[in-house]
């Protein structure tokens, strides 16, 4: 199944909902980062949360999610665009704790239960919108849920899940966001809560082969959902040699001269996709002229 996201409303507009299948996206991000299983689950959950949030934006708008917990993975950073592309990185990809008490990958153990989840939205204004909340569990889905309720005042339920194969590849990854609109009836809330409590984990639904449309129908009821939009999603990094060159120019003349005279060149690796970019003496000399 190809990765994609669907948007919908439900219960005659009382609910806004999104769901995605993102197995390939998460696989590529984890391959690029070289993550071990629990770090893969953490990165994948954050990547899907950011992707779904960004799908609520328009045009060239984008956002950055940063999770800074007190666990051994360090930071998790996700850049997501309204067009469905995302990338992500973690501070320490090689963390592998014991399974938690439920016999599952201990995501909270690697993220930590103290720290912050922050979102910076670039929506074309002079100053970006920034929201930040404390981490409440480190499970990431619950932390996104808390963010929506407290930073954006939108009651929400966020589910994100990743299954990892014994060979450490990604078996299944998917997620959903269900949000209550103003005026949602109590009976609607009760129906959703009942359904959320009775269905398998989102990653299991994806493993079973459920597309995003069926996931939302399982969560909200076949007759209650009205689909609005389908959007492909993928891992995509925005780095390029030109961008790296501009970053070198911004370092200033002295720094570039030192690269030429002391090192005879320069090499840098993107934190998100691990692509390496090399600059020889001639290329650095051209950048020096631009810096002047």
N, C-alpha and C positions, 0 to 999 in steps of 0.2 A: 504493500500500500504506500503510495506516495504521500509525503508530508503535506498537510494543508490544515487550514483553520476555517471554521464556520462561525458566523455571527447570527444571532436569532433574538427574537422576543418571545415571550410566553405569557400565558394567562392574560390575554388581551392587553398586552403592554405593561402589565404590572411588574414584569421581570425582564431584565436584559441578560443574555447568556452568550458565552463563547466556549468553544471546545476545539482542541487540536490533537492531531497525531504528529509526533515530532521525532520519530525513531531515527531517521537519517540525520536530521539536524543535530540531535544530541550525540549521535555516533561520531559525526565529523568533528564537533567541538571537543569531545573527549579524546579522539585520536590525535588531534592537533596539540592538546595539552598533555597527553601521555598520562591521563589520570588512572589511578587505581580504583577498584569498584566503588567504595563508599564516596570518594571524591567525585566519581562519575555521576553518582546519584544526586549529590548536592549540586554540582554544576548544572546537570540536566534540569533539575527542578527550577533553579533560578533562571536558566535560559528560557524555559517555557513560560514562566511567570512574566518575564520581561517582554517576551514576544506577544503574549496575549494583551498585556497592558498597552504596548505600542500600537497594536491593531486598532485601538480606540482613538488613535491620533489620525491626522490627515496629511495628505501630500508628502512633503519632505520632512515632516516633523519626526523627531526621534527622542529617545530617552535613554538614560543610564541608570541601572540598578546597581547599588553597591551594598553588599552585606559584609559587615565587619563584626565578626563574633570573637569570642574568647577561646574558640577551639583550635585544634592544630592545623586546619586547612588555611587559616589566615583569612584573607579577603576573598570575596567572590565578586567579580565585576562583569556585568552584562550590558552590552550596547545593542539596542533594538530600534528598528526603523518602522515607520508606518507601512512601508511597502512589503513587509514580511521577512526582511533579512535581519539576522542577529549574529552576534559573536560573543564569546565569553572567555574568561580566564580566572584562574584561582592562584592563591599565593603558594600553596604547597600541594601539588597534585598527588604526592606519594604518601597518603595517609590510609591506614588499613586497620582500624580497630576491630575488636571482637564484635560479633553480632549483638544486637540489643536483646532485651528480655523477651521480645516477641519473635526472636529468631530472624530478624531482618537487618539490613544494612543500617548502621547506627549514624544516620545523617546528623541528628542533633549532637551526637558525640563529636563529630568532626567540625561542625559549624560553631557549636557552643550555645549556651543558653543565655548569655549576656552579651550586649553589644547593640548595634543599630542596623536597621535596614533603611536606606535612603534612596530616593528617586529624584533624579533631575530631568525635567522635561524641557526640551528645546522646541518651542512651538512658534519660533520666528519673532518673538518679542525681544525687546532690548535686554531684559533680564530673564533667565530661565526660571521656571517654577521648580522649587525644591521642597520636598517633604521628607520627614525623617521620623521614625518611630523606634522604640526599643524592640529588640528581639524578644519574642514571648516564649518560643519553644525551641527554635533552631531547626524545626522540621521544614521550614521554608513556606510550605503551603499555608500553614497557620499564621506565619509571620506576614505573608501577603494579605491574608484575610484581615489581620489586625491593622495593617497599613491602610487598607481601603476604608475601614470603619473610622479610624482616628485621624488620618491625614486628609482624606477626601470625603469624609462623612457619608459614605455609601455602604450600607450593610451588604456584605458579600460573603460568599463561600468560595474558596479557592482550593482546588485539588490538583496536585501535580505529582506524578509518579514515574519512576524509572526502574525497569528490571534489567539486571546485568547477567549475562551468560557466565558459565563456569570459566570460559576462556577470556573473560573480562570485556568482551564486546557487548554492545547494547542490544538486548532482546526486544524491548518495547518501551516507549516513552509517550506519555500523553498528559493532557491536563484540561481543566475547565474553570471558568469563572461564572458564577451565578450572582446577579446583583438585583436587589429589590429597589424598584422605583418608588418615588413618593406616592403614597396612597395605596400601597399594596395591602390587600386584605389579610386578616389573620388566618382565614381558611387557606389562603394560598401559601402562606409561610408554613403552616402546619403540614400541608401536603408535601412541600419541598423537603422539610426536615425529615419526614417519614421516609421519603424516597432516598435521601442521602444516607440514612441510617441502614438501609436494607440492601444496597447494591455493593458489588465487589469493589476493590481498590481500582482506581482509574487505570493503573498500569496493567492490571489483569484484564480489564475490558479491551485494552489495545492488543494485548497478547491473544485474546480470543478472536481478534480480527474485526472488532467494531470500528467503523469509521466515525468521525466526529458527529455526523448527523444522528446516528443511532445512540451515541453516548448521551447527547442532549435529550433525546426522546426517553432514554432510560431514567435520566435524572428528573425530567419534568413531565413526562407523559406524552404519548404519541400525538394525541389530539390537541395538546396545549401549546405546541411549538410552531412558530412561524419563522422560517429561515429567510435571512436577508441577504447574505453575502458569503461567497466562498473565496478564499485567498490562499495561494501557494506560499509556503514558508521554506526558508533554507538558511543554512550557515553561510555567511559571507563576511569576509573581513574587508575593511575599507582601506587597508594599508596599501602603499605602492612605493616604488623607488622615488617618484617625484615628491610624494609627501615626506618621505624620510629626508630627501634632499632639502626641502624647505625647512625641516626641523634643524638640520645641520646649519643652514644659513642663519637661523635665529640664534645660534650659539655665539655668533660674532666672529670677527676677523682673527683675534688672538687664538681662539680655540681651534679654528680651522687650520691656521698656520702650524699649530702644534701637531695636528693630525698629519699634515704633509711632511714636516721636517723630522718629527720624532718617530712616527709610526709608518710613514710611507703609504698611508691609506686608512680606510675606516671600514668597519663592519658592524652591523647592528641587526638584532633579531626582534621581530614583532612579538609582543607579549601575548597576543591573542591567537595568531595562526602559526607562529614559530617559523615564518618565512624569514630567511636571512638575506640582507641586502649589503652588497660590497661596493665600495667606492675607491677607485685607484687614484694615483696622484693627479692625473689630468682632470678627472672628474671633480676632485676636491678643489683644484685650481679654478675651475669654472665656477664652482660654488663660492669660492673666495671672492672672485670678481663681482658676483651678484651681491655678496655681503657688503662689499665696498660701495 
